[in-house]
Amino acid sequence: MAIKKATKLQAVNTIISNIGQAPVTNLESGNPLVEMAEQILDEITIAVLAEGWEYNMERGYPFTPDSNNQILIPDNVLSLDTKPGDGTQTVIRNGKLYDRVAHTYEFTGQQKLDVTWLFDFEELPEAFKNYITIRAANVFAGRSVGSSEAVQFGQREETIARATLLEYDTQQANYTIFADGTGDDQYQTTASRPLNALLRP
């Protein structure tokens, strides 16, 4: 049988197997443990992607005002920021872009922002799926049965999975000590990034 990419169902089955539960054939089984596992998987997916990786970050993405001169922000935007030296400080408020300097929701022209996107689990590269699944399994074990043994057993796997994810991210980024791989001189940076820690408290 051919090997296929991981699905959300497979991830949930991996999570519940961490406490010795039998696999299910669908996510609508009505099993409260399955529902809890899926909820935690979604929670960890958001938390990991919110860190900001080359896969889900886009620099200078254009947002265009509507007929009311307002910019509605899609639900799959986790965070956004203006370019350095842009002169504006934008945040998301009430589902719209807000300028904290001008104190307004109105924009006269297109805004180019750095965006961190949220994607569904099954759209993610395998390195993300693997790390998110293992991390979610450890969280699930701790919450569902308080099994310190199960969590401890998966800790080494979680560390290895995060290291693999970091390696994948580095390969995608082409970082140097002079630039971040975008080719944009406004984004000069160092090769060190806050997310480059295997485990965070």
Number of C-alpha atoms within 10 A of each C-alpha: 3 4 5 6 10 17 14 18 17 16 23 26 23 20 29 23 14 19 20 11 13 10 15 15 9 13 16 9 11 9 11 9 16 22 15 17 26 22 15 22 26 17 13 20 23 18 14 16 20 17 14 19 20 16 17 17 21 16 18 15 14 12 16 15 18 14 7 10 14 19 22 18 17 10 9 11 17 21 18 21 17 19 17 10 8 10 10 16 16 21 17 18 12 10 13 16 22 22 17 12 10 13 10 12 21 17 18 11 13 14 20 17 19 17 20 23 21 21 16 11 20 15 11 17 14 16 17 23 23 20 23 27 28 25 25 27 29 22 20 26 24 17 12 13 10 13 16 11 11 19 21 14 12 16 15 11 15 24 16 13 22 23 18 17 22 19 14 18 18 15 11 13 15 13 17 13 11 12 17 18 18 14 9 11 11 12 15 15 15 12 15 11 8 7 13 15 11 14 11 6 2
